[in-house]
Amino acid sequence: MKKSDPKKVADRLRESMLPTGSQVRQMGLAFAIPGMMLAGPLVGYGLGWLVDEYLGAPGWVRPIGLLLGFVAGIRETVLALKKLTAEQEKKSDE
């Protein structure tokens, strides 16, 4: 049986444990999803409030802005998940 150099074994282990660039990118994208889900409704409500306050629009503008914000947040989340899934499938095909 052939003895392995402990330093080479340690280097291989270290390299296999470190995330690659694509893994870091995927983790960043996954961690951004809650922010997208929170930011959409907040921005939508804020824009509805601005329109309501400064343009004197009726009171239903805020809930409509909130609803549009939810839709935008969900849309961005779905697009991010599709991108994440496509990258994982591409990686598994290689």
Steps between C-alpha positions, in 0.01 A plus 500: 500500500629840400537769764356841419670819593298652790548849361354401162207328669434810711517722192252281312263499798522876534429550129201268509351677803532854367201622300561576136404829339176361364405361841561837664289665229219251556511558876487875446202464271324274752563746784365789289156338463364611841616853426312499171186373671523777759610786276224462240205568731688774687584687181149446363339635816745790511423600143128468570541723803693759298234507229230523764669778700638723230255453215186476710400164356221300661574274799505179298839584343701371799349149499539483122866598537543236770339236279718595203803483730406146605464401136836656412670326795356163405594551135861584586517203736374262232754636250781461755393142577488417128850638459623306802343178373640548151851545641469185710373298202780633283752403766353149538514445122874564494 
